[in-house]
Amino acid sequence: MSKETLNFSEWSRMIKIVKKLNPDIVYLESFHVWNYPIMLYCKRKGITLANALNDVVLHPGDSHIGVKKILNASQVKLADRVVMRSKNGLENAQKMYPKQKGKMYRTDLWYTFPEYYPPRGDYILFFGRMNRYKGIENLYELIKLTPELKYVVAGKADDSDLEIIEKIGALPNVKLENRIVPYNDMHEYFYGARCIVLPYKSATQSGVILDSSKHSRPAVAFRVGALGEQIIEGKTGLLAEPEKVQELADKVRAVVNMDDKEYESMCRNAYEFGLREYSAQGQEDNFLRSVGAI
């Protein structure tokens, strides 16, 4: 929603494309406030409007939570069909917007999957935007509890959380990359990792777990939101109870200490589960049903 993306010529270009195509359905994969002109045009012209609602339950501590509540409610009201990205997300949305539950559907996140890549990593990876709902305080405590392990922490830090990020970066077993990581750079981060860690305080679902599956790496996380749906305990990764940092540390150590055969089996399971549940081809029919195409 940053003003840097405000581009009237791009608005005009997109509207012209929609007019030229005259589609039966317009689907918006991610929400942006600048989508509103397209949404309102679709409503005026009777075009079925479908959009994904990615963050159904907003994250405590988010400085924009009030605005996002308003934007989420307006998306649900304007759309003809609303697509949630997990069972947990769908159930929460139906409770939050009971009058609109008849137009809510579920299609899980999907990615294009490469070929399976065998394990070779030796560090624990935290990847993605660094802020409080992602559990950066938990991450700090986890790293202190496991001084014998190496960590890579990669992603852009929120300005309001720089103090704890600096403390993480000062730990001797951490390599900190405080930057927006380009898509082409992310592969080496994942392929170089032993496992991915998600010490989140809250989550609807996580694209980072899809990235870990896509790169055939297990994930270790707290059992919050839909993360318990995305990780099969003991098969594709390990789960700890929320806020139990010592338990999370034990789970991370368990992955590190697995013998080669057990570890490679978990890597293979993570990849095959992701390919089955979260690949584009695996979600094709679900998506077409959700937006009303079949």
C-alpha positions as protocol buffer text, in pm:
chain_id: "A"
residue {
  index: 1
  type: MET
  ca { x: 0 y: 0 z: 0 }
}
residue {
  index: 2
  type: SER
  ca { x: 302 y: 227 z: -20 }
}
residue {
  index: 3
  type: LYS
  ca { x: 262 y: 551 z: -210 }
}
residue {
  index: 4
  type: GLU
  ca { x: 564 y: 461 z: -424 }
}
residue {
  index: 5
  type: THR
  ca { x: 343 y: 213 z: -608 }
}
residue {
  index: 6
  type: LEU
  ca { x: 73 y: 469 z: -688 }
}
residue {
  index: 7
  type: ASN
  ca { x: 75 y: 472 z: -1068 }
}
residue {
  index: 8
  type: PHE
  ca { x: -220 y: 615 z: -1259 }
}
residue {
  index: 9
  type: SER
  ca { x: -88 y: 504 z: -1598 }
}
residue {
  index: 10
  type: GLU
  ca { x: -69 y: 146 z: -1469 }
}
residue {
  index: 11
  type: TRP
  ca { x: -426 y: 170 z: -1339 }
}
residue {
  index: 12
  type: SER
  ca { x: -538 y: 286 z: -1681 }
}
residue {
  index: 13
  type: ARG
  ca { x: -344 y: 12 z: -1858 }
}
residue {
  index: 14
  type: MET
  ca { x: -497 y: -262 z: -1641 }
}
residue {
  index: 15
  type: ILE
  ca { x: -850 y: -131 z: -1689 }
}
residue {
  index: 16
  type: LYS
  ca { x: -793 y: -123 z: -2066 }
}
residue {
  index: 17
  type: ILE
  ca { x: -678 y: -487 z: -2056 }
}
residue {
  index: 18
  type: VAL
  ca { x: -989 y: -591 z: -1864 }
}
residue {
  index: 19
  type: LYS
  ca { x: -1210 y: -399 z: -2108 }
}
residue {
  index: 20
  type: LYS
  ca { x: -1041 y: -556 z: -2409 }
}
residue {
  index: 21
  type: LEU
  ca { x: -1059 y: -912 z: -2273 }
}
residue {
  index: 22
  type: ASN
  ca { x: -1415 y: -870 z: -2143 }
}
residue {
  index: 23
  type: PRO
  ca { x: -1365 y: -1170 z: -1909 }
}
residue {
  index: 24
  type: ASP
  ca { x: -1632 y: -1363 z: -1725 }
}
residue {
  index: 25
  type: ILE
  ca { x: -1414 y: -1371 z: -1411 }
}
residue {
  index: 26
  type: VAL
  ca { x: -1139 y: -1150 z: -1270 }
}
residue {
  index: 27
  type: TYR
  ca { x: -927 y: -1303 z: -994 }
}
residue {
  index: 28
  type: LEU
  ca { x: -699 y: -1096 z: -768 }
}
residue {
  index: 29
  type: GLU
  ca { x: -429 y: -1314 z: -611 }
}
residue {
  index: 30
  type: SER
  ca { x: -299 y: -1060 z: -359 }
}
residue {
  index: 31
  type: PHE
  ca { x: -472 y: -753 z: -224 }
}
residue {
  index: 32
  type: HIS
  ca { x: -348 y: -403 z: -284 }
}
residue {
  index: 33
  type: VAL
  ca { x: -538 y: -83 z: -218 }
}
residue {
  index: 34
  type: TRP
  ca { x: -477 y: 18 z: -579 }
}
residue {
  index: 35
  type: ASN
  ca { x: -688 y: -283 z: -684 }
}
residue {
  index: 36
  type: TYR
  ca { x: -1005 y: -96 z: -591 }
}
residue {
  index: 37
  type: PRO
  ca { x: -1060 y: 68 z: -933 }
}
residue {
  index: 38
  type: ILE
  ca { x: -1046 y: -275 z: -1098 }
}
residue {
  index: 39
  type: MET
  ca { x: -1279 y: -422 z: -837 }
}
residue {
  index: 40
  type: LEU
  ca { x: -1532 y: -141 z: -876 }
}
residue {
  index: 41
  type: TYR
  ca { x: -1516 y: -164 z: -1256 }
}
residue {
  index: 42
  type: CYS
  ca { x: -1592 y: -539 z: -1235 }
}
residue {
  index: 43
  type: LYS
  ca { x: -1890 y: -473 z: -1009 }
}
residue {
  index: 44
  type: ARG
  ca { x: -2027 y: -208 z: -1242 }
}
residue {
  index: 45
  type: LYS
  ca { x: -1991 y: -432 z: -1549 }
}
residue {
  index: 46
  type: GLY
  ca { x: -2125 y: -749 z: -1386 }
}
residue {
  index: 47
  type: ILE
  ca { x: -1793 y: -935 z: -1411 }
}
residue {
  index: 48
  type: THR
  ca { x: -1753 y: -1204 z: -1144 }
}
residue {
  index: 49
  type: LEU
  ca { x: -1491 y: -1079 z: -900 }
}
residue {
  index: 50
  type: ALA
  ca { x: -1288 y: -1335 z: -704 }
}
residue {
  index: 51
  type: ASN
  ca { x: -1007 y: -1248 z: -470 }
}
residue {
  index: 52
  type: ALA
  ca { x: -782 y: -1424 z: -222 }
}
residue {
  index: 53
  type: LEU
  ca { x: -794 y: -1325 z: 143 }
}
residue {
  index: 54
  type: ASN
  ca { x: -445 y: -1418 z: 258 }
}
residue {
  index: 55
  type: ASP
  ca { x: -425 y: -1279 z: 613 }
}
residue {
  index: 56
  type: VAL
  ca { x: -765 y: -1363 z: 757 }
}
residue {
  index: 57
  type: VAL
  ca { x: -655 y: -1328 z: 1118 }
}
residue {
  index: 58
  type: LEU
  ca { x: -442 y: -1018 z: 1142 }
}
residue {
  index: 59
  type: HIS
  ca { x: -122 y: -1039 z: 1340 }
}
residue {
  index: 60
  type: PRO
  ca { x: -101 y: -883 z: 1688 }
}
residue {
  index: 61
  type: GLY
  ca { x: 154 y: -604 z: 1695 }
}
residue {
  index: 62
  type: ASP
  ca { x: 103 y: -511 z: 1329 }
}
residue {
  index: 63
  type: SER
  ca { x: 112 y: -131 z: 1324 }
}
residue {
  index: 64
  type: HIS
  ca { x: -145 y: -122 z: 1041 }
}
residue {
  index: 65
  type: ILE
  ca { x: -392 y: -366 z: 1194 }
}
residue {
  index: 66
  type: GLY
  ca { x: -681 y: -115 z: 1211 }
}
residue {
  index: 67
  type: VAL
  ca { x: -653 y: -21 z: 844 }
}
residue {
  index: 68
  type: LYS
  ca { x: -611 y: -384 z: 740 }
}
residue {
  index: 69
  type: LYS
  ca { x: -931 y: -483 z: 922 }
}
residue {
  index: 70
  type: ILE
  ca { x: -1121 y: -226 z: 717 }
}
residue {
  index: 71
  type: LEU
  ca { x: -956 y: -338 z: 393 }
}
residue {
  index: 72
  type: ASN
  ca { x: -1024 y: -706 z: 461 }
}
residue {
  index: 73
  type: ALA
  ca { x: -1392 y: -637 z: 535 }
}
residue {
  index: 74
  type: SER
  ca { x: -1426 y: -434 z: 216 }
}
residue {
  index: 75
  type: GLN
  ca { x: -1267 y: -711 z: 8 }
}
residue {
  index: 76
  type: VAL
  ca { x: -1510 y: -966 z: 146 }
}
residue {
  index: 77
  type: LYS
  ca { x: -1805 y: -736 z: 79 }
}
residue {
  index: 78
  type: LEU
  ca { x: -1703 y: -638 z: -275 }
}
residue {
  index: 79
  type: ALA
  ca { x: -1600 y: -981 z: -399 }
}
residue {
  index: 80
  type: ASP
  ca { x: -1843 y: -1231 z: -547 }
}
residue {
  index: 81
  type: ARG
  ca { x: -1617 y: -1517 z: -439 }
}
residue {
  index: 82
  type: VAL
  ca { x: -1352 y: -1506 z: -164 }
}
residue {
  index: 83
  type: VAL
  ca { x: -1069 y: -1761 z: -168 }
}
residue {
  index: 84
  type: MET
  ca { x: -896 y: -1867 z: 154 }
}
residue {
  index: 85
  type: ARG
  ca { x: -558 y: -2039 z: 148 }
}
residue {
  index: 86
  type: SER
  ca { x: -607 y: -2298 z: 425 }
}
residue {
  index: 87
  type: LYS
  ca { x: -872 y: -2484 z: 624 }
}
residue {
  index: 88
  type: ASN
  ca { x: -788 y: -2267 z: 924 }
}
residue {
  index: 89
  type: GLY
  ca { x: -826 y: -1952 z: 716 }
}
residue {
  index: 90
  type: LEU
  ca { x: -1163 y: -2061 z: 580 }
}
residue {
  index: 91
  type: GLU
  ca { x: -1300 y: -2150 z: 923 }
}
residue {
  index: 92
  type: ASN
  ca { x: -1186 y: -1818 z: 1071 }
}
residue {
  index: 93
  type: ALA
  ca { x: -1327 y: -1617 z: 782 }
}
residue {
  index: 94
  type: GLN
  ca { x: -1665 y: -1787 z: 814 }
}
residue {
  index: 95
  type: LYS
  ca { x: -1674 y: -1695 z: 1183 }
}
residue {
  index: 96
  type: MET
  ca { x: -1561 y: -1337 z: 1124 }
}
residue {
  index: 97
  type: TYR
  ca { x: -1795 y: -1267 z: 831 }
}
residue {
  index: 98
  type: PRO
  ca { x: -2094 y: -1499 z: 888 }
}
residue {
  index: 99
  type: LYS
  ca { x: -2323 y: -1310 z: 649 }
}
residue {
  index: 100
  type: GLN
  ca { x: -2074 y: -1363 z: 366 }
}
residue {
  index: 101
  type: LYS
  ca { x: -1986 y: -1729 z: 432 }
}
residue {
  index: 102
  type: GLY
  ca { x: -2184 y: -1850 z: 130 }
}
residue {
  index: 103
  type: LYS
  ca { x: -1930 y: -1698 z: -108 }
}
residue {
  index: 104
  type: MET
  ca { x: -1621 y: -1833 z: 67 }
}
residue {
  index: 105
  type: TYR
  ca { x: -1405 y: -2111 z: -77 }
}
residue {
  index: 106
  type: ARG
  ca { x: -1074 y: -2277 z: -7 }
}
residue {
  index: 107
  type: THR
  ca { x: -782 y: -2327 z: -242 }
}
residue {
  index: 108
  type: ASP
  ca { x: -448 y: -2376 z: -71 }
}
residue {
  index: 109
  type: LEU
  ca { x: -138 y: -2183 z: -168 }
}
residue {
  index: 110
  type: TRP
  ca { x: 41 y: -2317 z: -474 }
}
residue {
  index: 111
  type: TYR
  ca { x: 385 y: -2288 z: -632 }
}
residue {
  index: 112
  type: THR
  ca { x: 560 y: -2418 z: -939 }
}
residue {
  index: 113
  type: PHE
  ca { x: 780 y: -2702 z: -818 }
}
residue {
  index: 114
  type: PRO
  ca { x: 1129 y: -2784 z: -954 }
}
residue {
  index: 115
  type: GLU
  ca { x: 1282 y: -3130 z: -947 }
}
residue {
  index: 116
  type: TYR
  ca { x: 1372 y: -3284 z: -611 }
}
residue {
  index: 117
  type: TYR
  ca { x: 1703 y: -3155 z: -477 }
}
residue {
  index: 118
  type: PRO
  ca { x: 1897 y: -3384 z: -240 }
}
residue {
  index: 119
  type: PRO
  ca { x: 2003 y: -3253 z: 103 }
}
residue {
  index: 120
  type: ARG
  ca { x: 2337 y: -3080 z: 156 }
}
residue {
  index: 121
  type: GLY
  ca { x: 2270 y: -2803 z: 408 }
}
residue {
  index: 122
  type: ASP
  ca { x: 2432 y: -2736 z: 745 }
}
residue {
  index: 123
  type: TYR
  ca { x: 2261 y: -2430 z: 897 }
}
residue {
  index: 124
  type: ILE
  ca { x: 1919 y: -2341 z: 1034 }
}
residue {
  index: 125
  type: LEU
  ca { x: 1735 y: -2086 z: 820 }
}
residue {
  index: 126
  type: PHE
  ca { x: 1490 y: -1818 z: 925 }
}
residue {
  index: 127
  type: PHE
  ca { x: 1360 y: -1659 z: 606 }
}
residue {
  index: 128
  type: GLY
  ca { x: 1120 y: -1374 z: 539 }
}
residue {
  index: 129
  type: ARG
  ca { x: 1015 y: -1042 z: 680 }
}
residue {
  index: 130
  type: MET
  ca { x: 1141 y: -993 z: 1034 }
}
residue {
  index: 131
  type: ASN
  ca { x: 880 y: -855 z: 1272 }
}
residue {
  index: 132
  type: ARG
  ca { x: 718 y: -937 z: 1604 }
}
residue {
  index: 133
  type: TYR
  ca { x: 438 y: -1164 z: 1486 }
}
residue {
  index: 134
  type: LYS
  ca { x: 703 y: -1374 z: 1310 }
}
residue {
  index: 135
  type: GLY
  ca { x: 841 y: -1439 z: 1659 }
}
residue {
  index: 136
  type: ILE
  ca { x: 1177 y: -1264 z: 1639 }
}
residue {
  index: 137
  type: GLU
  ca { x: 1198 y: -1256 z: 2019 }
}
residue {
  index: 138
  type: ASN
  ca { x: 1145 y: -1634 z: 2014 }
}
residue {
  index: 139
  type: LEU
  ca { x: 1410 y: -1662 z: 1743 }
}
residue {
  index: 140
  type: TYR
  ca { x: 1658 y: -1474 z: 1961 }
}
residue {
  index: 141
  type: GLU
  ca { x: 1592 y: -1706 z: 2254 }
}
residue {
  index: 142
  type: LEU
  ca { x: 1611 y: -2014 z: 2028 }
}
residue {
  index: 143
  type: ILE
  ca { x: 1951 y: -1915 z: 1893 }
}
residue {
  index: 144
  type: LYS
  ca { x: 2084 y: -1852 z: 2245 }
}
residue {
  index: 145
  type: LEU
  ca { x: 1958 y: -2196 z: 2354 }
}
residue {
  index: 146
  type: THR
  ca { x: 2144 y: -2368 z: 2066 }
}
residue {
  index: 147
  type: PRO
  ca { x: 2490 y: -2204 z: 2055 }
}
residue {
  index: 148
  type: GLU
  ca { x: 2639 y: -2510 z: 1886 }
}
residue {
  index: 149
  type: LEU
  ca { x: 2421 y: -2460 z: 1573 }
}
residue {
  index: 150
  type: LYS
  ca { x: 2472 y: -2219 z: 1286 }
}
residue {
  index: 151
  type: TYR
  ca { x: 2186 y: -1989 z: 1177 }
}
residue {
  index: 152
  type: VAL
  ca { x: 2118 y: -1775 z: 875 }
}
residue {
  index: 153
  type: VAL
  ca { x: 1854 y: -1506 z: 928 }
}
residue {
  index: 154
  type: ALA
  ca { x: 1755 y: -1352 z: 595 }
}
residue {
  index: 155
  type: GLY
  ca { x: 1485 y: -1097 z: 518 }
}
residue {
  index: 156
  type: LYS
  ca { x: 1391 y: -734 z: 565 }
}
residue {
  index: 157
  type: ALA
  ca { x: 1346 y: -612 z: 923 }
}
residue {
  index: 158
  type: ASP
  ca { x: 1063 y: -378 z: 1023 }
}
residue {
  index: 159
  type: ASP
  ca { x: 1202 y: -44 z: 1137 }
}
residue {
  index: 160
  type: SER
  ca { x: 1017 y: -76 z: 1468 }
}
residue {
  index: 161
  type: ASP
  ca { x: 1198 y: -401 z: 1549 }
}
residue {
  index: 162
  type: LEU
  ca { x: 1558 y: -305 z: 1477 }
}
residue {
  index: 163
  type: GLU
  ca { x: 1671 y: -334 z: 1840 }
}
residue {
  index: 164
  type: ILE
  ca { x: 1593 y: -707 z: 1867 }
}
residue {
  index: 165
  type: ILE
  ca { x: 1727 y: -764 z: 1513 }
}
residue {
  index: 166
  type: GLU
  ca { x: 2059 y: -607 z: 1613 }
}
residue {
  index: 167
  type: LYS
  ca { x: 2072 y: -837 z: 1917 }
}
residue {
  index: 168
  type: ILE
  ca { x: 2016 y: -1137 z: 1690 }
}
residue {
  index: 169
  type: GLY
  ca { x: 2288 y: -1021 z: 1453 }
}
residue {
  index: 170
  type: ALA
  ca { x: 2534 y: -984 z: 1741 }
}
residue {
  index: 171
  type: LEU
  ca { x: 2507 y: -1351 z: 1839 }
}
residue {
  index: 172
  type: PRO
  ca { x: 2822 y: -1541 z: 1736 }
}
residue {
  index: 173
  type: ASN
  ca { x: 2641 y: -1827 z: 1561 }
}
residue {
  index: 174
  type: VAL
  ca { x: 2429 y: -1605 z: 1332 }
}
residue {
  index: 175
  type: LYS
  ca { x: 2476 y: -1468 z: 982 }
}
residue {
  index: 176
  type: LEU
  ca { x: 2223 y: -1184 z: 946 }
}
residue {
  index: 177
  type: GLU
  ca { x: 2106 y: -1065 z: 604 }
}
residue {
  index: 178
  type: ASN
  ca { x: 1878 y: -765 z: 671 }
}
residue {
  index: 179
  type: ARG
  ca { x: 1754 y: -700 z: 319 }
}
residue {
  index: 180
  type: ILE
  ca { x: 1478 y: -777 z: 74 }
}
residue {
  index: 181
  type: VAL
  ca { x: 1596 y: -1103 z: -81 }
}
residue {
  index: 182
  type: PRO
  ca { x: 1544 y: -1118 z: -460 }
}
residue {
  index: 183
  type: TYR
  ca { x: 1360 y: -1426 z: -581 }
}
residue {
  index: 184
  type: ASN
  ca { x: 1661 y: -1561 z: -771 }
}
residue {
  index: 185
  type: ASP
  ca { x: 1877 y: -1542 z: -457 }
}
residue {
  index: 186
  type: MET
  ca { x: 1642 y: -1733 z: -229 }
}
residue {
  index: 187
  type: HIS
  ca { x: 1718 y: -2076 z: -374 }
}
residue {
  index: 188
  type: GLU
  ca { x: 2069 y: -2091 z: -231 }
}
residue {
  index: 189
  type: TYR
  ca { x: 1941 y: -1993 z: 114 }
}
residue {
  index: 190
  type: PHE
  ca { x: 1699 y: -2288 z: 116 }
}
residue {
  index: 191
  type: TYR
  ca { x: 1924 y: -2543 z: -53 }
}
residue {
  index: 192
  type: GLY
  ca { x: 2203 y: -2455 z: 191 }
}
residue {
  index: 193
  type: ALA
  ca { x: 1983 y: -2511 z: 496 }
}
residue {
  index: 194
  type: ARG
  ca { x: 1948 y: -2820 z: 713 }
}
residue {
  index: 195
  type: CYS
  ca { x: 1595 y: -2708 z: 801 }
}
residue {
  index: 196
  type: ILE
  ca { x: 1374 y: -2400 z: 812 }
}
residue {
  index: 197
  type: VAL
  ca { x: 1257 y: -2260 z: 1145 }
}
residue {
  index: 198
  type: LEU
  ca { x: 932 y: -2065 z: 1199 }
}
residue {
  index: 199
  type: PRO
  ca { x: 901 y: -1943 z: 1561 }
}
residue {
  index: 200
  type: TYR
  ca { x: 584 y: -1748 z: 1471 }
}
residue {
  index: 201
  type: LYS
  ca { x: 348 y: -1604 z: 1729 }
}
residue {
  index: 202
  type: SER
  ca { x: 58 y: -1614 z: 1482 }
}
residue {
  index: 203
  type: ALA
  ca { x: -6 y: -1724 z: 1125 }
}
residue {
  index: 204
  type: THR
  ca { x: -293 y: -1800 z: 892 }
}
residue {
  index: 205
  type: GLN
  ca { x: -66 y: -2000 z: 664 }
}
residue {
  index: 206
  type: SER
  ca { x: 294 y: -1960 z: 555 }
}
residue {
  index: 207
  type: GLY
  ca { x: 446 y: -1935 z: 210 }
}
residue {
  index: 208
  type: VAL
  ca { x: 782 y: -2004 z: 373 }
}
residue {
  index: 209
  type: ILE
  ca { x: 672 y: -2361 z: 444 }
}
residue {
  index: 210
  type: LEU
  ca { x: 581 y: -2399 z: 78 }
}
residue {
  index: 211
  type: ASP
  ca { x: 927 y: -2270 z: -8 }
}
residue {
  index: 212
  type: SER
  ca { x: 1083 y: -2525 z: 226 }
}
residue {
  index: 213
  type: SER
  ca { x: 884 y: -2807 z: 61 }
}
residue {
  index: 214
  type: LYS
  ca { x: 965 y: -2676 z: -283 }
}
residue {
  index: 215
  type: HIS
  ca { x: 1335 y: -2687 z: -194 }
}
residue {
  index: 216
  type: SER
  ca { x: 1297 y: -3030 z: -26 }
}
residue {
  index: 217
  type: ARG
  ca { x: 1381 y: -2912 z: 324 }
}
residue {
  index: 218
  type: PRO
  ca { x: 1192 y: -2993 z: 647 }
}
residue {
  index: 219
  type: ALA
  ca { x: 1038 y: -2715 z: 857 }
}
residue {
  index: 220
  type: VAL
  ca { x: 1031 y: -2678 z: 1234 }
}
residue {
  index: 221
  type: ALA
  ca { x: 761 y: -2449 z: 1371 }
}
residue {
  index: 222
  type: PHE
  ca { x: 522 y: -2366 z: 1651 }
}
residue {
  index: 223
  type: ARG
  ca { x: 178 y: -2518 z: 1605 }
}
residue {
  index: 224
  type: VAL
  ca { x: -4 y: -2189 z: 1537 }
}
residue {
  index: 225
  type: GLY
  ca { x: -270 y: -2102 z: 1280 }
}
residue {
  index: 226
  type: ALA
  ca { x: -260 y: -2339 z: 984 }
}
residue {
  index: 227
  type: LEU
  ca { x: 106 y: -2434 z: 1027 }
}
residue {
  index: 228
  type: GLY
  ca { x: -11 y: -2764 z: 1175 }
}
residue {
  index: 229
  type: GLU
  ca { x: -187 y: -2833 z: 842 }
}
residue {
  index: 230
  type: GLN
  ca { x: 122 y: -2752 z: 639 }
}
residue {
  index: 231
  type: ILE
  ca { x: 365 y: -2967 z: 841 }
}
residue {
  index: 232
  type: ILE
  ca { x: 308 y: -3338 z: 904 }
}
residue {
  index: 233
  type: GLU
  ca { x: 469 y: -3409 z: 1241 }
}
residue {
  index: 234
  type: GLY
  ca { x: 760 y: -3649 z: 1209 }
}
residue {
  index: 235
  type: LYS
  ca { x: 717 y: -3680 z: 830 }
}
residue {
  index: 236
  type: THR
  ca { x: 778 y: -3341 z: 666 }
}
residue {
  index: 237
  type: GLY
  ca { x: 902 y: -3155 z: 972 }
}
residue {
  index: 238
  type: LEU
  ca { x: 848 y: -3111 z: 1345 }
}
residue {
  index: 239
  type: LEU
  ca { x: 604 y: -2903 z: 1551 }
}
residue {
  index: 240
  type: ALA
  ca { x: 635 y: -2751 z: 1898 }
}
residue {
  index: 241
  type: GLU
  ca { x: 363 y: -2607 z: 2118 }
}
residue {
  index: 242
  type: PRO
  ca { x: 325 y: -2227 z: 2086 }
}
residue {
  index: 243
  type: GLU
  ca { x: 576 y: -2016 z: 2279 }
}
residue {
  index: 244
  type: LYS
  ca { x: 759 y: -2325 z: 2411 }
}
residue {
  index: 245
  type: VAL
  ca { x: 1102 y: -2212 z: 2292 }
}
residue {
  index: 246
  type: GLN
  ca { x: 1290 y: -2492 z: 2471 }
}
residue {
  index: 247
  type: GLU
  ca { x: 1068 y: -2747 z: 2295 }
}
residue {
  index: 248
  type: LEU
  ca { x: 1135 y: -2574 z: 1964 }
}
residue {
  index: 249
  type: ALA
  ca { x: 1509 y: -2592 z: 2033 }
}
residue {
  index: 250
  type: ASP
  ca { x: 1477 y: -2964 z: 2105 }
}
residue {
  index: 251
  type: LYS
  ca { x: 1293 y: -3014 z: 1774 }
}
residue {
  index: 252
  type: VAL
  ca { x: 1560 y: -2824 z: 1580 }
}
residue {
  index: 253
  type: ARG
  ca { x: 1832 y: -3034 z: 1743 }
}
residue {
  index: 254
  type: ALA
  ca { x: 1636 y: -3349 z: 1656 }
}
residue {
  index: 255
  type: VAL
  ca { x: 1651 y: -3261 z: 1285 }
}
residue {
  index: 256
  type: VAL
  ca { x: 2022 y: -3176 z: 1306 }
}
residue {
  index: 257
  type: ASN
  ca { x: 2100 y: -3504 z: 1482 }
}
residue {
  index: 258
  type: MET
  ca { x: 1906 y: -3734 z: 1247 }
}
residue {
  index: 259
  type: ASP
  ca { x: 2110 y: -3995 z: 1067 }
}
residue {
  index: 260
  type: ASP
  ca { x: 2145 y: -3953 z: 692 }
}
residue {
  index: 261
  type: LYS
  ca { x: 1877 y: -4205 z: 601 }
}
residue {
  index: 262
  type: GLU
  ca { x: 1613 y: -4060 z: 836 }
}
residue {
  index: 263
  type: TYR
  ca { x: 1695 y: -3703 z: 736 }
}
residue {
  index: 264
  type: GLU
  ca { x: 1685 y: -3769 z: 363 }
}
residue {
  index: 265
  type: SER
  ca { x: 1351 y: -3946 z: 407 }
}
residue {
  index: 266
  type: MET
  ca { x: 1211 y: -3635 z: 576 }
}
residue {
  index: 267
  type: CYS
  ca { x: 1346 y: -3414 z: 296 }
}
residue {
  index: 268
  type: ARG
  ca { x: 1185 y: -3641 z: 36 }
}
residue {
  index: 269
  type: ASN
  ca { x: 856 y: -3645 z: 228 }
}
residue {
  index: 270
  type: ALA
  ca { x: 855 y: -3265 z: 254 }
}
residue {
  index: 271
  type: TYR
  ca { x: 904 y: -3234 z: -121 }
}
residue {
  index: 272
  type: GLU
  ca { x: 644 y: -3495 z: -217 }
}
residue {
  index: 273
  type: PHE
  ca { x: 384 y: -3356 z: 26 }
}
residue {
  index: 274
  type: GLY
  ca { x: 435 y: -3008 z: -117 }
}
residue {
  index: 275
  type: LEU
  ca { x: 418 y: -3137 z: -475 }
}
residue {
  index: 276
  type: ARG
  ca { x: 91 y: -3317 z: -401 }
}
residue {
  index: 277
  type: GLU
  ca { x: -78 y: -3046 z: -192 }
}
residue {
  index: 278
  type: TYR
  ca { x: 75 y: -2716 z: -304 }
}
residue {
  index: 279
  type: SER
  ca { x: 189 y: -2747 z: -664 }
}
residue {
  index: 280
  type: ALA
  ca { x: 5 y: -2554 z: -931 }
}
residue {
  index: 281
  type: GLN
  ca { x: -106 y: -2874 z: -1105 }
}
residue {
  index: 282
  type: GLY
  ca { x: -230 y: -3020 z: -776 }
}
residue {
  index: 283
  type: GLN
  ca { x: -452 y: -2719 z: -703 }
}
residue {
  index: 284
  type: GLU
  ca { x: -587 y: -2658 z: -1056 }
}
residue {
  index: 285
  type: ASP
  ca { x: -937 y: -2802 z: -1009 }
}
residue {
  index: 286
  type: ASN
  ca { x: -976 y: -2655 z: -660 }
}
residue {
  index: 287
  type: PHE
  ca { x: -886 y: -2312 z: -790 }
}
residue {
  index: 288
  type: LEU
  ca { x: -1124 y: -2330 z: -1088 }
}
residue {
  index: 289
  type: ARG
  ca { x: -1409 y: -2433 z: -857 }
}
residue {
  index: 290
  type: SER
  ca { x: -1327 y: -2158 z: -607 }
}
residue {
  index: 291
  type: VAL
  ca { x: -1345 y: -1878 z: -865 }
}
residue {
  index: 292
  type: GLY
  ca { x: -1654 y: -2022 z: -1032 }
}
residue {
  index: 293
  type: ALA
  ca { x: -1494 y: -2140 z: -1357 }
}
residue {
  index: 294
  type: ILE
  ca { x: -1622 y: -2499 z: -1319 }
}
